[in-house]
Amino acid sequence: MDGRGSLGGGGEKACRASLPEHGAHAGVAGWLACTSLALEYDYRGCLSFPVETLPGTLAGSLAMYGKEPWAPWAQELELAATLTQSEAIIILRHQETQERVERGVSGARR
């Protein structure tokens, strides 16, 4: 866990970050733009989990925010695993549907 949070994690299996009052993460990609928003809503901790549609293919991330930095409980890790797997399935199904629609449209034009 390297402190990059959901805004710069880049595919780690899980990432935990904290946001100090004075934006110590401002030098990390993504944090500077969101520091004021996080502070406005009183978020100081973040857990981030990658959503992979295929092994090694990052499609997004799931982030859990909290008022304080925390170490996740086993139940939170299980929930994150279930949610990221569900997200991956939904994204893959959507991509497959879009590809079928595009093939159908281009096939109809011939």
C-alpha positions in Angstrom: 0.0 0.0 0.0 1.8 3.0 -1.3 -0.5 6.0 -0.3 -1.6 6.7 -3.9 -5.2 6.0 -3.2 -7.9 5.7 -5.9 -6.5 8.6 -7.9 -3.2 7.2 -8.9 -3.1 3.6 -7.9 -2.6 2.3 -11.4 -3.6 -1.3 -10.9 -2.3 -2.5 -7.5 -4.5 -5.1 -5.9 -5.5 -2.7 -3.2 -4.4 0.7 -2.1 -4.9 2.7 1.1 -4.3 6.4 1.5 -4.9 9.2 3.9 -5.4 12.8 3.2 -3.8 15.2 5.7 -5.3 18.6 6.3 -2.6 20.4 4.3 -2.6 18.1 1.3 0.7 16.2 1.7 -0.4 14.1 -1.3 -0.6 17.1 -3.5 2.5 15.9 -5.4 0.9 12.6 -6.3 -1.0 12.5 -9.6 -4.7 13.2 -9.1 -4.7 14.2 -5.5 -4.1 17.9 -6.1 -7.2 18.4 -8.1 -9.4 16.5 -5.6 -7.9 17.6 -2.3 -10.3 20.5 -1.7 -13.3 18.3 -2.6 -12.2 15.6 -0.2 -11.7 18.1 2.6 -15.0 19.7 1.8 -16.8 16.4 2.5 -14.5 15.6 5.4 -12.9 12.5 3.8 -9.5 11.7 5.2 -9.1 8.0 4.2 -9.5 6.0 1.1 -9.3 2.3 0.1 -9.1 1.7 -3.6 -9.4 -1.6 -5.5 -8.8 -2.2 -9.2 -11.6 -3.5 -11.5 -10.0 -5.8 -14.0 -12.2 -7.1 -16.9 -9.4 -9.6 -17.8 -6.2 -10.4 -15.9 -4.0 -7.3 -16.3 -6.7 -5.2 -18.1 -7.6 -2.3 -15.8 -11.2 -1.0 -16.5 -11.6 1.2 -13.5 -11.5 1.2 -9.7 -13.7 0.9 -6.7 -13.0 3.4 -3.9 -14.3 3.5 -0.3 -13.9 6.8 1.5 -14.0 7.5 5.2 -13.7 10.2 7.7 -10.4 8.7 9.0 -7.8 6.5 7.5 -8.4 2.8 8.5 -7.2 -0.7 7.9 -10.0 -2.7 6.2 -11.8 -5.5 8.0 -12.0 -8.9 6.4 -15.7 -8.2 5.6 -14.8 -5.0 3.8 -12.2 -6.8 1.7 -14.8 -9.5 0.8 -17.3 -6.8 -0.1 -14.8 -5.1 -2.3 -13.9 -8.4 -4.0 -17.6 -9.1 -4.7 -18.2 -5.6 -6.0 -15.2 -5.4 -8.3 -16.0 -8.8 -9.7 -19.6 -7.7 -10.3 -18.3 -4.5 -11.9 -16.0 -6.4 -14.2 -18.8 -8.7 -15.4 -21.1 -5.7 -16.1 -18.3 -3.8 -18.0 -17.5 -6.9 -20.1 -21.2 -7.5 -20.9 -21.6 -3.9 -21.9 -18.5 -4.0 -24.1 -19.7 -7.3 -25.8 -23.1 -5.7 -26.4 -21.6 -2.6 -27.9 -19.4 -4.7 -30.2 -22.5 -6.7 -31.4 -24.4 -3.5 -32.0 -21.5 -2.0 -33.9 -21.1 -5.1 -36.0 -24.8 -5.2 -36.7 -24.9 -1.6 -37.8 -21.8 -1.9 -40.0 -23.2 -5.2 -41.4 -26.5 -3.5 -42.3 -24.8 -0.8 -44.2 -23.2 -3.2 -46.7 
